[in-house]
């Protein structure tokens, strides 16, 4: 197979959807602070099966169950550091097994995911923690996923400029392919902003000259807010990655979803026309929805 960057240059590639959503729909409890990462330890076969379901629906890229998998998070659940590192690395092999032919993206979730308090949707921690500490936090998992053979690292659901900077610096240091995906909103003036409030255009621009970055874009953004974000991301000159959530909102206190799903496959051709090349779904997007997105590709 060509590498993913070459495939994106040739045309659109289909991403998977919400892995935790699919696991939950299959009867698995993902309500703990470890989220889907718990199943890396407790039921790895379930992770393989969920990946396989997305592959069968047309996904060409499987995203590992490591979004919320960190040494610190596993330690809080009573898992030792050596076992935590093994589990994080195992997520790549499980994704490879479920995906079959295709690519594996090692999920690098934000610092807020480890806190399990919904702060990845505010980015409030980013400036107080700082770039240096965020680099130190992300480095071990990025190294583990790269060494385990991930084709690309998915630096995803990034809510703030400081965290984006930390991830880009680590990507440069590692020299492995990554994509940078922000979680964004559109303000009342039509400006696309990070969840922290910075103009997303400025954060996308940080990635423009980083050779390790093969795509920039957004995820866990409401479908209705994707279009303007794609336009902004495409100005970097890089392929755009876009995988919105279902349009529902996450209540971190109640640990449940609110609102009604509204992902529309008929929006996909417009995203492609504006520069999107890596298209899929995030939270609450299941295999049948990915199949619909795949069919909508021009």
N, C-alpha and C positions, 0 to 999 in steps of 0.2 A: 504494500500500500504506500501511496505517497505520504509525506508528512502532512500534518493538518494545515500548515501554512500554505503549502502548495495546493491542497484541495480547496481552500478558501479562495485562492486566486483563480481557480477554475470555475467556481460557482457556489451556490448555497449548499450548506451542510446542516443536517437536522440534529439538534440537541435533544436530550431526554427531557423529562419533566420533574415533578416533585417526588423525589425518592421517599422521603418520610411520609408524604401523603399516600403513596402507593402501599407502603408497609402498613400504615395505619388502616387503610381500606381492606387489607388482607388479614386484619385482626390482631396486629401486633401493637403493643403498648409503646408509644413513643413520647409519652408525657413527661419522662424524667428530664433532668438537666442535660443528660447525654444525648437525648433525642434519638435519631437513627443510629448513632454511634454505639448505643448499648447493644445492638444486634450484631455488631462486629465480634463481640465476645459471646453473646448468649444464643444467637441463631444465625450464623453466617450464611447458611443455605437460604434463608429468607431473603437476604440481601441479593444473592445471586438471582433468585427467582424474580425479584422486582426489577433488576437490571434487564433480565431476559424479556420481561413483559414490554419494557420500553423499546428494546431492540426489535421485537416482533412488530411493534407499531410503526417502525420506520426510523427510530433514532439511530444515528450513526456515531454518536458520542455518548458514552456512559460517564456520568459524574459520580465520583466515589462517595461513599458514606462517611466522609471525614470532615464535613462542614463543622461539626461540633465536637470533633475528636481531637483533643489536645492532651498532653501529658498532665497539665494542671487539672483539666476537667475530669480525666480518669482518676487522678489522685483523690479528688473530692468524693469519688464513688468507691474508693477503697482499692483501686487498681494500681499496682506498683509501676514505676517508671519504665522498667525494661519490658513489661507486658504491654504497657500503653504504647510504646514505640512499635512493638510487634503488631499490635492491633491496627495502628494507623497505617503501617506498611501493607498489612493484609488487605486493606480496602482496595488497593490497586488490583491485586490478583482476583478478588471477588468480582470486581467490575469487569475485568478482562474475561472471566469465565462466563458471566451473564451476557456480555455484549457480543461475544464471538468476533466476527469481522467488524472492524471499526476502530475508533480511537477511545482512549481512556483519559479523562480529565480529572486530575487530583484536586478535590475541592479544598480550598483554603478559605474558610469562613472568617469573618471579622472577629476581633477581640471581644466585641459585645456578645457574640454567640457563646463564647466560653462562660461569660457571666450569666447567661440564660435568664436575663431580666428584660429582654426586649430592647436593649440599648443599641443594638445594631440598626434600629429604626429611628434613632435620635443622634447617634454619634457623639453623645455628651462626654464620653470618656476620652475621646481622641486627643484633644489638646492637653488635658491634665496628665494623661499618661505619657504623651510625647513620642516623637518619631523614633528616638533611639530605643526606648523600651518596647515600642511596637515592633521594631525590627527584631529585637531579641526574642520577642514572643513568637513571631511568625517563622523565624529561621529554622528551628528544629523540624517542624512539620513539613515545611517546603522541601527541606533536604531529604526527609524520609520518603516523601511521595515521589520525588525525582529519582532517588536511588532505587525505589521499588519498580520503576519503569513506566510511570505515567507519561503519556505523550505530551501533555501540556498541563500546567497548573492553572486552575480556575480561581483566581483571586476575586472573590465574588461577594455581593451584598455589602460593598464598601460604602460606609455612610459619610465619610469625612475626608477632607484633603490630606490631613496629617497621616491617616492610615494608608491612603493611596500612595503617598510619598514613601512611606516605610516599605510597602510591598514592592514598589518599583525599584527602590534601592537594593532590596534583597534579590529581586529578579535579575538585576544587572550583575550582582555579585555571584549568583549561582550560574548564570548563563544558560538557563533552561527556558523553553518557550512558556509564556504565560498569556492569559487574557486578563484584562482589568475590567471589572464590571461593577459599576456604582449602583446603589439604590437611590432613586431620585423622586422628586416631586416637581410639579410645575406651579409656580406661584401665581398670584392674582394678576401680575403683569405679563404672564406668559414666559417667564424666565425659568429654565430648567435648573434646579438646584439640588445639591446633595441633601441628605436628611439633616445634615449639620447646618445647612443654609448657605453654603458657598456656591457660586456659579459653577455649574457642572462643566461648562466650556473650559474654565481654567484648569480643572482637574484633568479632563481629557487631554488638554494640551501638554500636561506633564508627561504623558505617555508617548507623545508623538515621535520623539527622537530616541526612544528606548528600543534597541534592536530586539530584545527578548520578547517584547510585547507583539503578539501576532494578531490581536483584536482588542478593541475597546468598545464598551457599551454599557448596557443596563440589565439588571435583573431584579426580581421582586419589586418591580415597579408596576403600578396599575396599568392595564392595557390601554386605557384612554390617554395615559401620559407618555406612552412609548414613542409616538411619532416625533415630537419635538426633540426628544433625547437622541433618537437615531440621527436626526439632522445635525445636531451638535457634535456627536461622536464622529460622524463621517468627515468632519472638517480636519481631523487629524491625518487623513489620508490612509488610515488603516482600515481593514475590514471591520465591520460593526457586529458585535454580538448582542443579541437581544432575547431575553427569556423572561417575560412578565409573569407575575402571579395571576391568579384567577380574577382579580379585581376585588376580592374580599379583604377585610382588614384583620390583623392579629391583635387580640386583646391579651397583653402579657400578664395582666393580673388574673383574669379568668382562665387564661391558657386555652383560648378558643377563638374560632373565626367568626367574624360578623359580616353582614352584608350578603350580596348575591353575586354569584360568579358571572363574569361577562367577557371572557376571552373570545375574540371573534377571528376565525381563520381568514375572513375576507380582508382583514387589515394587512395580512402578510405581504401580498404583492407590492403594496405601497412601501413597506419597510425595505423590501429588497430593492426597489427602485431608488431608495434614498441611501443605499449602501450596506444594508444588513446582509451578512453572509453566513452567520451562525445563529440559527433560530430554533427556539424551543420554548419550554415553559418552566416555571418555578413552583412555588407553593400552590397546592390544590389543583395542579395540572396533572392529569392522569394519562395513561397510555392512549385512551381513545381520543383525548384532546390533542396529543402529539401526532396521532395519525391524521387528524383533521388539518393540523398545521402543515404536515408533510405534503398532503394532497394539494394544499393551497400554494405551494412553491411554484413559481413560473417555470 
